Amino acid sequence: MRNPLAGIGLRGKRADDDDAKAEEDEDEMKAAAEAEAAEAEAAKAQEEDEDEDDEDDDDEDEPFSKKDARRLAAKAERKAARELRGYAREVADLCTLAGKAELAAEFIAKNVSVADVRKTLLGQRASASSAAEIAGHTGPDSGRTTAALWDKAVARTNARFSPGTPA
């Protein structure tokens, strides 16, 4: 069934602004997710390249020296640091897009997964938007004012048509 008020502009500017903002926020979240996916893909490709290099080195039958062990440990440490920076950047971006940048440090400190961060922020966004609903009435006195106007109109009409007064 079609809305009888659709197309005549009775929704109001605020409702249109809220719809536009919600669409804009959704677009930003999608863009961030796509950027995350592209970044993760690039990191995975780089890791695969590094792993292939490591496999080539493993073909040698030389014993591990302390120098090799330190080099591999440093490489593993750099890889872990890179992953941690990527995680922190992802969480910070999600929190910033959701307008809750102050929560990023808390999520990172608790090592909350990116999926759980996204779910938490979306839940907070949904509860915040449902709390700001638009009231469809004009105020508590609007009914009394309308009734008083009708009473005056009825009294004038009755005065015109009552017996004994000229019409």
N, C-alpha and C positions, 0 to 999 in steps of 0.2 A: 504494500500500500504506500502510495506516495505521500510525503509530508505536505499538508495543505499550506504550510507557511514557507515552504522551500521556494527560494527565488525572489522573495519580496523583502529580504534584508531584515528580518525580525530577530535573527540570532544575536546580533550585536557585535560591535567591534572587538570587545574583549574575547568573545568566543572564537572569532576568526583569528585573532592574534595568538591565542592559546593553541589552536590547531596548527597554525604556521610554525610556532615555536616547537611543538611536539614533532612535526615532520622534520624540522631542521635538526633537532636533537637526534632523531632516529637516523637521519642521513649522516650526521657526524659519527655516530656510533658504528654505522656500517662502514664508513670510510676508515675509521680506526681499526676495525676488525680486518678489513682488506689489507691495510698497511701492515698489521701484525702478521698476517699470513704470508705476505711477500717477504717480510723481514725474516720470518722463521724459515722460509724456503731457502733464502740466500744463505742463512747461517748453516742450514743442513747441507747445502751443496758445498760450502766451504769445509765443513767437518768431514764430508765424504772425501774431498780432495786431500785433506790432511791425513785421513785414515789410509788412503791409497799410498801416500808417501811413506807412512809408517810401515805398511805391509811390505813395501819394497825394501826397507831397511831390515826387516825381519828375516829376509832371505839369507842374509849373511850369517855364517855360523861362528862368528866371533863372540867371545864371552863379553858380558856387560862390564863396562868399566865404571868407575865412580863418576867420571865425567859424563858418560851416557846417561847414567841414572839421574844425575842432577839436571841434565838437559830435558829428559822426559818429565821429571817432576815439575820443572819450571813451565814446560809446555802444558801439562795438565792443570797447573795453577792458573795460567793465563786463560785456558779454556773455561775453567770454572768461574773466573772473574768476569769473562765475557758473557757467560750465561746469566750470571747474577745481575749484571748491568742491564741485560736485555729484559729480564724479569722485572726489575725495578722500574725500568722505563715504561714497560707495558702497563704495570699497575698504576704508575703515576699518570699516564695518559688517560687511562680509563677513569680514574678519580677526577681528573681535571675536566674531562668531557661531561661527566655527571654533575659537575659543580660542587664536588666534595673533595677538593684537593687536600684538605686537612686530614683525611682518612688514609692517605697513601702510606705515610710512615707507619701507621698502626698495622695495616695489611702486610707491609714488607717485613716488619719486626716479627709478626706472628707466622710468616711464611705461608700465607693463605694462597691457594692456587688461583691462577688468573680466571678460571671458570667460576670459582666461588666468589671472587671479587666482583665479576660482572653480574652474577646472579644477585648478590647483596645490593649493589648499586641500582640495578633495575628495580628491585623490590622497594627500595627507599624512594626511588623516583615515582613509582606507581602509587605508593601510599601518599606521597606529597601532592601529587596531582589530583587524587581523589578527595583530598581534604579541602581543596580550593574549588569547590563546585559553585556554579553560578545560581543565585537565588532567582526564582521566577516571579517574585512579587515585588511591589514597589515600596512596601513598608507597612508597619502595623496599623497606621491610621488611614490608609488609603480606602478601606471599605467604609469607614465612618464618613469620610468626606463625600464619597459618591452617594451614600444613602442620604446625607443631608441635602445634597443638590437635588436629588429626586423628590425629597419631601417638599422642598420649595417649589419645584415645578408642578407637582400635584396640587399644592395649596393655591398657586396662581390660577391653574386651570379650573379648580373648583370654585374659586372666587369669581371667575368670569361667567360661569354657567349656573351659578346658584340663583334661586328665585329672589327677586327683589332688587337685583342690581342690573343696571343697563349693560347690554352686551355690546 
